């Protein structure tokens, strides 16, 4: 019981810090094995077992490899560690995956079988909204409802416009680096556009978008260049933000922006297109 309590506390601590890790749980054993069903271990992204126990070296290598793969692609694994004769009897080889189960060879004298479920626990993808305009508030509300961790960045007095948030930043001082995927949307709408854009484009975010017209974005681009921001960073900007839904009003614009964020996240399209030139008036 002590181990289970310690593991739960460690899981909570890692999640609170936003640290990615994998949780390995023994779900079935056959014959003699050092660990029994229910045993758990926490494995970090560098392949280190940070807590818990799932048996000795017979299982450790296969589970650690599965954990590294799970943390890399975000998908859980079921690993079945079996002695060579049992694998042979089923026509299986170590390293083979069949019907969603990855098989590994148990080289220990116990000749037991152990099935381990490896689950990656990654930080929630984050949406940072810069500005406190009606569109910014609508984006924050919708993004949180679809599962993102939402942070608002705006002058302190304007942060009162938001209700439920996971984080608040006084001003536009968004950290340059962060854990997990981050999606930044500048929705200042005339109140600090340049400062917010400069802050957003100075980060390592997966997505940076600007709510505004192409003409306004092009004008701000020139100002950013004059202030010395690297052209490569500016070229990451998506402007205007959102999918072309013909959106009108804060809620519809928010829908188009969040839909684009979901599309980028799920399809892995992290390379943002350059700002398009404004159409001639």
Secondary structure, DSSP 4 states (H G I P E B T S, - for coil): -HHHHHHHHHHHHHHHHT--EEEEEEEEEESS-SS-TT-EEEEETTS-EEEE---SHHHHHHHHHHHHHHHHH---EEEEEEEHHHHHHTT--TT-EETTEEEEEE-STT--EEEEEEEEE-PPPEEEEES-SHHHHHHHHHHHHTT-EEEEEE-GGGGGG--S-SEEEESS---S--SS-EEEEE--TTSSHHHHHHHHHTS--SEEEE-S-HHHHHHHHHHHHHTT--HHHHTTEEES-S--S---SHHHHHHHHHHHHHHHHHHT---PPPPPPPPP-
